Amino acid sequence: MASQHAKKNVVVVGGGGAGAPLARVFSQKLDPSKHTLTLITTHEFAIHLPGAVRMTTTAEEKLEDTALIPLDKLLANGNGVIKIGRAIGVQANKGAAEGGIVTLESGETVAYDVLVLAPGSHWQGAIDFPDGGRDKAIAHINAWREKFASARHVLLVGGGAVGQEFAGEIKDFYPDTKVTIVHSEPLLLNATYPDKFRIRLANDLRARGVELVLGDVVDDPEIKSGKVATRGGKQIETDLVVLCRGGKPATEWLKGSLESDAFNEEGRLRVEPTLLVKGYKNIYAAGDVTDWKEQKQVAKYDAHNAVIVSNTLAYLAGSEPTSVYKGSTEIIVITNGRYWGLGYVDALWGIVINSFFSSLIKGRWLLVSLRRKAHGL
């Protein structure tokens, strides 16, 4: 005999640094007799991005064995399903409490009562992994390793965390390779961090032989006659260009689905303190795609997820969401190879973490085992 009440469906789109851990918490908290859980993700595994920089630079530590994290233990007690595919649209009811539908590239549709959008960011260059299975990822990794191994001069476009960490890895594994970073700001990173810290990062990179071109831009990364031109007129000799610009929110597929006022000018989703997308009663956003004024970092997203899980459980029980996100302390640790690096904590007078502790915290192991644990391994 059919159940008197249909099960309520919770759907999470995105299996990255926010979405995968969120799906795991939902699998622990949702009652399978009353709710279904679906995670939609483009890969058969999670990619641990801090590990991806070293993994695409060198085969030495065989990080593909650990930093491409299988999803088979992600959902606790098998509570839920994981669909591998790319979401291309959402049918949503603005302001209404009724559910909607997520459409996949394959044509399949998934109904939801609560939807969480955690599609993450689009990256460029070596950490822009193709959709699909492990074989495609391994081919991508091996192709980049060959490029780094054969390059005599690498030009890194972007001096944020990704560009700096690539510079450190190249200097670790290919010390004779010349490395240049071009960064649009007068100091590395961005103004979230104090100038003193940004200057120290630059000094440490220069001490390892990395050349910095600051306050300049590469508009056309194509190598012509062995050189790349900057907007400021510099001609930089190189035989490999790696785009290391910051990630762009992966929300373009939602533009025809959600109201235009749900997006800010960067394409991020405007969220209430409850992390509901503005104008919607049952669509949340988590991770990189939120417009919350903070640096986008995986370490913050457990706090996003706690708010979303609490509010979803309240909503499913017929109550109003009351949990609110209050922001997170800005903390960053930038590795400069395995044994160098610097960190910063925006607390008290601003705490700088030295090279020894940065290496201990992140550089030597890249937090891989911590991320695997978050996936149930």
Secondary structure as GFF3:
##gff-version 3
##sequence-region A 1 377
A	DSSP	beta_strand	8	13	.	.	.	ID=ss1
A	DSSP	alpha_helix	19	29	.	.	.	ID=ss2
A	DSSP	beta_strand	35	41	.	.	.	ID=ss3
A	DSSP	beta_strand	45	47	.	.	.	ID=ss4
A	DSSP	alpha_helix	49	57	.	.	.	ID=ss5
A	DSSP	three_ten_helix	63	65	.	.	.	ID=ss6
A	DSSP	beta_strand	68	70	.	.	.	ID=ss7
A	DSSP	three_ten_helix	76	78	.	.	.	ID=ss8
A	DSSP	beta_strand	81	84	.	.	.	ID=ss9
A	DSSP	beta_strand	87	91	.	.	.	ID=ss10
A	DSSP	beta_strand	100	104	.	.	.	ID=ss11
A	DSSP	beta_strand	109	112	.	.	.	ID=ss12
A	DSSP	beta_strand	114	117	.	.	.	ID=ss13
A	DSSP	beta_strand	121	122	.	.	.	ID=ss14
A	DSSP	three_ten_helix	125	127	.	.	.	ID=ss15
A	DSSP	alpha_helix	134	150	.	.	.	ID=ss16
A	DSSP	beta_strand	153	157	.	.	.	ID=ss17
A	DSSP	alpha_helix	161	173	.	.	.	ID=ss18
A	DSSP	beta_strand	178	183	.	.	.	ID=ss19
A	DSSP	alpha_helix	195	207	.	.	.	ID=ss20
A	DSSP	beta_strand	210	214	.	.	.	ID=ss21
A	DSSP	beta_strand	227	229	.	.	.	ID=ss22
A	DSSP	beta_strand	235	237	.	.	.	ID=ss23
A	DSSP	beta_strand	240	243	.	.	.	ID=ss24
A	DSSP	beta_strand	248	249	.	.	.	ID=ss25
A	DSSP	three_ten_helix	252	254	.	.	.	ID=ss26
A	DSSP	three_ten_helix	260	262	.	.	.	ID=ss27
A	DSSP	beta_strand	283	285	.	.	.	ID=ss28
A	DSSP	three_ten_helix	287	289	.	.	.	ID=ss29
A	DSSP	three_ten_helix	298	300	.	.	.	ID=ss30
A	DSSP	alpha_helix	301	316	.	.	.	ID=ss31
A	DSSP	beta_strand	331	335	.	.	.	ID=ss32
A	DSSP	beta_strand	341	345	.	.	.	ID=ss33
A	DSSP	beta_strand	351	353	.	.	.	ID=ss34
A	DSSP	alpha_helix	355	358	.	.	.	ID=ss35
A	DSSP	pi_helix	359	363	.	.	.	ID=ss36
A	DSSP	alpha_helix	368	374	.	.	.	ID=ss37
###
